[in-house]
Amino acid sequence: YLCSILKLKSIKVSFMPKICFLVLSAYPIISNKDKDYGYVGGIDVEYTLLARQLMRLGYDICFITYKEKGHEYPEKEVLDGIEIMKTYERYLINDLPALYKFWKTYHKLNEANADLYFIPGSYGTILPLSFLRGKKYVFRIASTINATGRAYYADPNDTLTLVYHLRSLLLRLELKRASVIVAQTKEQSRLLKEKLGLESIVIRNGLHLPRRYNFEREKSAEPLLLWVGRITYIKQPWIFIELAKRLPDTNFIMIGAKQLGEETLYEYIKRQAEGIPNLKFLGYVSPYEIGAYYRKAWLLINTSIYEGLPMSFIEAWANYTPIVSLRVDPDNILEIENVGICSGSFEKMIQDVKNLISNESLWKKMCIRSRVFAEKEFDIRIIARRYDILFNKLLSINEKN
């Protein structure tokens, strides 16, 4: 009788799986307090957007972050439904012992007790949870260099140090132990197989795309070239400055946040830029305000030695802005999709820029193709559904609200 009243056969078991993101610098963007800080990178924006979309699909979300100055306490808080667990003070990162930072990060990962962890690399802190507690994690390749089993480096001299080799070893252990490796590009997936013998799946980065608009009205009246990224050796920002010198009749805007440990380079680039009349150095710009610069720009310039699939590329394409890249062209997208040019050398880059800004018909076609490509490949709603399918398989969830 009771069963007939409750209709037990029609009742579904509710299970809200908990996904923990290890993205230490994400607190400013999650809390909407990013104006208090001189940084927020593409990875912070991307994973926060993904996490919020996953919440809409029924997931419980947790982030492990730094303690930011003025927001050290409480050590655990919930903002817009996202649980935030804080490790150690970011502004003391150079003064804290490595073992202390390792322990604090591991402790928070353990405390989160998630059903699944999502990491772009943790330099070993996820391994005890995997070995001792059987926790599953998804390793997301953040930079193509990691797909070769090598840790990120700021300067080539870093690769000569014992610390670098230890970090690379831990990275390879994490890759081999991961339940699934997610690559940003087919190139990364190929490198993982060739260099490390590891299988992976490819899921693109995601973005909330702005609505379509009349891009010709939004672009600046005169050609405007934009550079966006952290001021770090790997991104070679001085090349953009040299480009501005070589094209004195074209306007340039440089947007760049400080990179931890490379503050001296930031000050140098800032000083160099201030002496060039056709170049504006804006430093850090909030993710909530940066869209206006993409809308005005004619081209986004990339000068990096290596990247993954930069969020700056996606943000540019979403705002009808083609790319001219020195050497980065993930999966040959620029050439195949006709959404930009990979120059290969500095002199060729100068010529490519001149050709594009002087050929209005070609440039407009490339602007339109950029937007169409962004809609096809990078809509965060589609990307989140792909992760939803992956997570369901990993967690063997048959039914979910």
Secondary structure, 3 states (H helix, E strand, C coil): CHHHHHCHHHCCCCCCCEEEEECCCCHHHHHCCHHHCCCCCHHHHHHHHHHHHHHHCCCEEEEEEEEECCECCCCEEEECCEEEEEEEEHHHCCCCCHHHHHHHHHHHHHHHCCCEEEECCCCCCCHHHHHHHCCEEEEECCCHHHHHCCCCCCCHHHHHCHHHHHHHHHHHHHHHHCCEEEECCHHHHHHHHHHHCCCCEECCCCECCCCCCCHHHHCCCCCEEEEECCECHHHCHHHHHHHHHHCCCCEEEEECCECCCCHHHHHHHHHHHHCCCCEEEEECCCCCCCHHHHHHCCEEEECCCCCCCCHHHHHHHHCCCCEEECCCCHHHHHHHHCCEEECCCHHHHHHHHHHHHHCHHHHHHHHHHHHHHHHHHCEHHHHHHHHHHHHHHHHCCCCCC
